[in-house]
Amino acid sequence: MDDYMAIAFIRHGLTEGNEKGKYIGWSNPGLTPGGIEMLKRTMQSFEPYEVCFSSDLNRCLETSHFLFPEVSIISTPLLRELHFGKWEGLTYDDMKENEEYQYWLTDPSISPPGGEGMNQFIKRVEVAWEQIKAHVESLNGNRYSVISHGGVIRYLLTSLSPMSEHQSFWEWKVAYGAGYELAWKTEEDWRDQNCTSLRVVPLMGRENG
């Protein structure tokens, strides 16, 4: 039986900041040439989706256009990564002697200077998810993609996955240009929120046909 609903959560492609290990939450770099080539190699491996929801930052919008060039894109700032404030553009090595940063690593509910704490981030992502669900129900389709950031996807997986009781936020591994497709078998499952199954995407076995 076909799934009642399937939604893929896909992380954006690589940027220069990602390659250098920088915190780039609300910073707005584009994809690197290598990141674009990576997406081109995998785009044929994704199954089709009807609409793409995306963070409004360049790296997500570019990823959306490369992976799904013929699909309508609905973008929102609510799907942005955690805002790292004054730490944007810095690396662990830049801040490893900073006591405030070391304290934040042990308690991310604390806001980085000029940024947002985890609780604020979670509330924002939950609003984004409620808006996505409202859009989905108005569109009457059953296959959608969400292009966002590592932190956003980890939180949604922690909230929606059937594995959420056994896998913590940081245990989810989300590669650049890849992610997970969550499926709900019935309308009742969809109303109850937690998905009934998930799989890694793209399915690389399909890449050559």
N, C-alpha and C positions, 0 to 999 in steps of 0.2 A: 504494500500500500504506500502511496506517495505521502510524504510528510505534509502535515497541515501548514507548517511554517519552517523555513530555514533561513538563518541569518549568519553570515560570515563576518568575523571580526579580524581585520587584516592590518598589520603594522605597516607604516610607510616605508619607502625605500631609504637607502643610506644617504646621509649628508656628510659633509666634511667634518662637522662637529661630532657626529656619531663616531666617525673613524678615529677621531682624536680623543674620545672619551670625555667630551665636554657635556655639561648640563645645558640643554637647549630647550627647556620647557616651552616658553612663549617666544623665544627667539625665532626668526623666520627665514632660515636658509632654505635654498632649493636642494634638489638632489644632485649628487656628484655624477659625472659621466659613468663611473663604475656602477653606481646605484641604478641608473637608468638602464644600463645594459643587463643588469641582473633582472630587472622587471621584464625587459623584452624577452629574456630567455624563458621566463615562467608564465607569461601572460596566457599562452595557449593552453596551459595546464589547469586554469581556473574554469569551472563550469559557469554558465551564464547566470547573471543576476538582473533583476528587473529595474532596480533603483539603487544608487549608491549614496549613503550618508557619509559625510566627511567632516573632519576638522577643517576649519577655515585657513589653516596655516599652509604655506606653499608646499612643504614636503608631502603633505597628505593630498592636497589637490592635484599635484603633479602625479602622484602614485595612482590616484583615481583615474586620471585621464589616460595614463599609460596602460593600466590593467583593463579598464573598461571604457574604451574610447567612444562607444555608441550608447552608453547608458546615462540617463539623467542623474545629475549630482545635486544633492541638497547639503549645503555646508552650514556649519554652526560653530561659534567659538566655544560652546559648551563642551565640545569633544576635544578641546586642547589638552595637552599634557599638563602636569603640575607646574605652577608658576614658581620658579626658583629665585625670583627677585634679584638681589645683588649678586647671587652666585651664578646667574646665567652666563654662559660662555667660559666658565672656569672648570677645571678638572679636579679630581681627588688630590693629585699632587700639589695643585695650587693651594688647596685649603686644608691639607692634612694637619697643619699646626694650629688651625683655627679652632678654639675651644667650642665656640657656638656651633660650628659645623659638626664637630665630633659628637656633641650632645644631640644634635638633630639626627645623626645616623642611628642613635639608640632610641630616639623618640620622635618619629616623623610627624606626630600630631602637632609639634611645634612648628610655627611658620618660619621659613627662611626670611632674613631681613628684606622687607619689601615684597615678599612672595605670599604663598598660601600654604597652610598646613594641610595635613591629610584629611582631617574632618571636613574642612571647607571644600577640598577637592572632591571628596566622595559625594557631598551634597550636590555639587555641580554636575557630576557625571550621572547621578541618579535622575536629575531633572532632564538631562540629555536623553537618557534611556526612555523616560516617560514620553518625551516628545517624539522619539523614534517610533514607539509603539502606536501613538496616536496617528502618525503619518501612515504607518503600515496598515492600520485598520481602515483608513480612508482610501487607500490605494487598491485594496482588494486583490493584492498579489500574494505570492507565498515564497519568493526567493529574493533576499536583499543582502547587500554588503555594507559594512561599516569600516571606513578607512580612518584609523586613528593612531594613537601613540601607545608605547609599551605600558605605561602606568594605567591608562584608561582601559586597555584591553585586559590587563591583569585583574583590575577591579571587577569588570563585567563578568569575566570568567569565574572569579571567586563568588560572585553573587548568583550566577545563573547556571553554572555547571552542575551536573549530578555528582561531580567529584569534589564539590566545594567543601564538604565536611572533612576531606582527607588531604586537601592540597591548599597551602597557604598562598597569599598574594605573591611572594617572591619565588615560590616554587614553580610558577608558570613560566615556561620558556617560550618566548614569542620572537621568532626571527624576523629580520627586516624583509618586507615584501611577502610575508607569509602570516599565517594565523590559524584560526580554528573556525569551523562551521558548526553551529549549534542547531539542532533540529527539535521540533515539537511535533509529536505524532498526531495529536488531535487538538481540536479547539479548546477542549477542557484543559489539556496540558498547557497550552499557551496562556490561558487565563490564570493558571496556577503558578506561572512564572518560570520555575526551574525547568530547563530543557530535559528531554528524554535521552538524547544522545549527542555526541560531538565527535568530530574528526579533524585531523590536521588538513589544512589547505595551503598551497595547491596540491593536487594529487600528482606528484611528479611522474608516476608511471604512465600518465597520459600524454606527456610532453611530446613524444614522437609518434603520436597517433593513438 
